[in-house]
Amino acid sequence: MGKRDDLIAKYADDIKNKCGETVDLDLLTKVTIGCGPSIYNADASTVSGGDASELETVKNNFLIKKLGLPDSDKLNEAIAMVVEKYGKSNRNKYRAVFYYLLVKHFKRESVYN
């Protein structure tokens, strides 16, 4: 297995054990690939749930630009829900998992098909 496969296995474990969700491995793989080389960078591979500017970047660059969602309070509510689901005390919120949970929440899997 390659490094990306190892990371995907780690992300799947997080979704199952930290978020209590069943994993759609195909979607998780596509979301992970969509994150590009950031998954290999220790800082860029995670999302800081307590950093307002980082969460704003997730909203603008991922939810609005990538998923094509209109800007609204629903986006901030969904981000807060994902932070809560992933666990506020959990310091390592992997970007791929974070994005995966947002894709599932907004039912935007079609973006990755």
Helices and strands as residue ranges (DSSP letters): H 3-17, H 25-34, G 36-40, E 46-47, H 52-57, I 58-66, H 73-86, E 93-94, H 95-105, G 109-112
